[in-house]
């Protein structure tokens, strides 16, 4: 799966055959596998469910080299979750 995710990156398709905007991301079996593994391990939820950032970083450090850069969208998700949580706390 690692080789598949590394060698066959996701492809963004902006338009269909008729010129309609669709913005669809085509992923390979390797990327879909790592999506499931990241969810099963709870890589993003660790600090939000009582774990520490150090624990999260350690798990991501081990996950990243074999995941074909799947950790990049994980980092974006974590950043968005942190920002939303921060903004919610600021309103209170």
KAUR-V221472 format. One record per residue. N is the residue number from 0. RES is the residue in three letters. PHI is phi in degrees with one decimal (* if undefined). OMEGA is omega in degrees with one decimal (* if undefined). NEAR is the number of other ideal C-beta (glycine too) atoms within 10 Angstrom. Layout:
{{N | RES | PHI | OMEGA | NEAR} {N | RES | PHI | OMEGA | NEAR}}
This chain:
{{0 | UNK | * | -179.8 | 17} {1 | UNK | -61.8 | 179.6 | 14} {2 | UNK | -63.4 | 179.0 | 10} {3 | UNK | -62.8 | -179.6 | 15} {4 | UNK | -66.2 | -178.6 | 23} {5 | UNK | -76.2 | -174.0 | 17} {6 | UNK | -85.3 | -176.3 | 10} {7 | UNK | -123.2 | -177.8 | 15} {8 | UNK | -69.8 | 176.6 | 12} {9 | UNK | -60.6 | -179.9 | 14} {10 | UNK | -121.5 | 177.0 | 10} {11 | UNK | -92.0 | 176.1 | 8} {12 | UNK | -105.3 | -177.6 | 10} {13 | UNK | -78.8 | -173.6 | 10} {14 | UNK | -130.8 | 174.1 | 11} {15 | UNK | -87.2 | -176.7 | 10} {16 | UNK | -64.3 | -178.6 | 5} {17 | UNK | -100.9 | 178.7 | 6} {18 | UNK | 84.9 | 177.4 | 7} {19 | UNK | -80.8 | 179.8 | 8} {20 | UNK | -72.9 | -179.7 | 8} {21 | UNK | -125.4 | 179.4 | 9} {22 | UNK | 43.3 | -179.2 | 8} {23 | UNK | -107.8 | 177.8 | 11} {24 | UNK | -102.0 | 177.4 | 10} {25 | UNK | -98.2 | 179.5 | 10} {26 | UNK | -114.2 | -179.4 | 16} {27 | UNK | -93.5 | -179.9 | 17} {28 | UNK | -60.4 | 179.2 | 11} {29 | UNK | -62.1 | 179.5 | 20} {30 | UNK | -67.1 | 177.6 | 22} {31 | UNK | -65.9 | 176.8 | 14} {32 | UNK | -62.4 | -177.9 | 18} {33 | UNK | -69.0 | 173.8 | 24} {34 | UNK | -60.7 | 178.4 | 16} {35 | UNK | -65.1 | 180.0 | 9} {36 | UNK | -65.5 | 179.1 | 15} {37 | UNK | -64.3 | 178.4 | 20} {38 | UNK | -68.5 | -180.0 | 12} {39 | UNK | -62.1 | 179.3 | 8} {40 | UNK | -80.4 | -179.4 | 14} {41 | UNK | 64.7 | -173.5 | 13} {42 | UNK | -59.2 | -180.0 | 21} {43 | UNK | -87.0 | -173.7 | 22} {44 | UNK | -80.2 | -175.2 | 14} {45 | UNK | -51.2 | -177.1 | 20} {46 | UNK | -73.0 | -178.6 | 17} {47 | UNK | -90.0 | 179.7 | 13} {48 | UNK | -115.6 | 175.1 | 8} {49 | UNK | 94.8 | 177.4 | 8} {50 | UNK | -83.0 | -179.1 | 13} {51 | UNK | -103.0 | 175.4 | 10} {52 | UNK | -64.7 | 179.1 | 11} {53 | UNK | -62.5 | 177.3 | 10} {54 | UNK | -61.7 | 179.1 | 12} {55 | UNK | -62.7 | -178.7 | 19} {56 | UNK | -63.3 | 179.0 | 12} {57 | UNK | -62.4 | 179.3 | 12} {58 | UNK | -67.7 | 177.5 | 16} {59 | UNK | -66.6 | 178.2 | 19} {60 | UNK | -61.8 | 178.9 | 10} {61 | UNK | -79.5 | -176.8 | 11} {62 | UNK | -76.6 | -170.3 | 17} {63 | UNK | -56.5 | -173.8 | 16} {64 | UNK | -59.9 | -177.2 | 11} {65 | UNK | -102.0 | -172.5 | 14} {66 | UNK | -96.9 | 178.8 | 24} {67 | UNK | 60.9 | 180.0 | 23} {68 | UNK | 68.4 | 175.1 | 15} {69 | UNK | -64.6 | 179.6 | 25} {70 | UNK | -68.2 | 177.9 | 18} {71 | UNK | -63.8 | 176.3 | 11} {72 | UNK | -65.5 | 175.4 | 16} {73 | UNK | -64.7 | 179.1 | 21} {74 | UNK | -64.3 | 178.0 | 13} {75 | UNK | -65.3 | 178.1 | 11} {76 | UNK | -64.2 | 179.3 | 13} {77 | UNK | -63.9 | 178.4 | 20} {78 | UNK | -62.6 | 178.3 | 11} {79 | UNK | -66.2 | 179.4 | 11} {80 | UNK | -63.6 | 179.5 | 14} {81 | UNK | -63.6 | -179.4 | 14} {82 | UNK | -63.5 | 179.3 | 10} {83 | UNK | -63.1 | 178.1 | 10} {84 | UNK | -64.8 | 179.0 | 12} {85 | UNK | -64.3 | -179.5 | 9} {86 | UNK | -65.6 | 178.0 | 9} {87 | UNK | -63.6 | 179.3 | 9} {88 | UNK | -67.0 | 179.9 | 8} {89 | UNK | -68.7 | 179.3 | 7} {90 | UNK | -72.5 | -177.9 | 5} {91 | UNK | -72.8 | * | 4}}
